[in-house]
């Protein structure tokens, strides 16, 4: 997914450990999967991850939709829409959830179009970051002595 959407090569061991850390600690978030069951066999169609951000302004938690992936064979068949509807229904009935947020790679126009179609809107906030793990080539150019 990271390679396809952001052209990033991830460290498999770090990814495995990060996935287990979420699965083993519900206070970090949860995964949602879309599956199709036929003849006793399950096929994974898509997945997303929800993580949490506390908002003191709202005295509640934002659910962040992350790590969205839909199998290429199942894209444009409402898999993400159905997962998003499930997230929204669950978030709206959770007393401490104040909203749902999602970030998307700025150049991923296809994903942005999908997110708009399901009712998500661009935020008035821009995201700034210092990423200690997945530094981009530009980041390394800005810090030549650390490369």
N, C-alpha and C positions, 0 to 999 in steps of 0.2 A: 504494500500500500504506500509506504513512504517513498519507495523508489518510483512508483507510478505517478504519484501526485506532486511530490516535492523534489524528486531526483536525489533522494538521500539514501545512502547505504547504511543500514542499521547494524549494530553489533548484535548477533543472534543471542548471545549469552545475556547481555544486558536486557534485551527485549523479553526473553524468557523470564528472567528474575523480576522484571517490572510487572509482567502479566500476573505472575504468581503472587506478588505483593498485593495487587489489587484484589485478586480472588480470595486471599487469606485475611483481608482486613476490610470489612464492609464500611468502615469509617472513611475510606479513601474514595469509594464509589462502587460502581458495578458495571458489568457488561450486559448487553442485550444482543440476542442473536435472532435472526429470522431463518427458520428452517422449513423444509418441505419434507413430509414423510410419505413415501410411496413404497408399497410392498415391504413394509418393515424396515426400510432403509431411510436414514435421515440424510438430507443434503443441506449443507449450509449455504444460504443465499446471500446473507449479509450480516453485518455486525456493527455495533457502535459501543462506545464506552461513555459512561456518565461519571464525572468527577464533581467535587463540591467546592464552592467558593462562598465564604461567609461574608455577608454584607451588614456592616454595622448600621448603615443608613436605613436599611429595611428591616433589621432584626430578623433576618432570614437567610436562606441558602439559595444561591443560584446553582442550578444544575448546568454543567458545561457538557455539551455533546462533543465528543472527541473520537478520533480513530474510526471514522466512518468508512466502511468498505462494503460495496455490493459486488458480488461476482459479476464479471463482464457479461456472462450469458443471461443475467437477470436484471441488468440495468434497463431503465425506461419501462419497467413493469411494476412500478409502485412499491417496490420493496422498501426503499428508504421512507417513502410517504407513510407506510403502515407502521414502521418502527417509530417515526416521529410522532404519529398520532398516539401511539401507545405511551411514549415518553410524556407527551403533553397531558394526556388523561391522568397518568399517574402523578405527575408534578402538581397538577391542579387540585388533586385530592390530598396531597401531603401538606399538612398545616405549616411546616417550616420552610417550604419552598416558595421563594418570592419571584422566581423567573427562570427562564431557560436561555442559555447563551451558547454560541457556537463560534469558533473562529475557523477561517478558511484561508488557504494560501492565496495571496493577492492575485496571482496570475491564473488561478483555477476558475476560469469563467464558467465552465460546464457545471461544476459543483455549485457555484454561486447562483446560477439560474435555477437549479433544483431547489436550493434552500429558499429562494424567493417564492417559488411555486407553492411550497408548503406553508407559506405565511411568515417565514422569518424575514426580518428586515435588517439592513445594515445599521450598526450601532453608531452613535455619535462619538464613541470612543475609538481611538487607534491603539493598537497593542505595541508596546515597546518591550524589549527583552535583552537580557544578557544570558546567552545559553552557554553553559559550561561544558555541555556534552556534545551537542550537535552543531558545532561552529561551522559556518559556511565559509567558502573560499574568500569572500569579501571580508569577513570577520578576521580571517588570518592575515589578509593583506594589511588590515588596519593595525595588527599587532605582530609585525614581522619577527620580533625577537622571541615570540612564544611558539612559533611554528616549528 
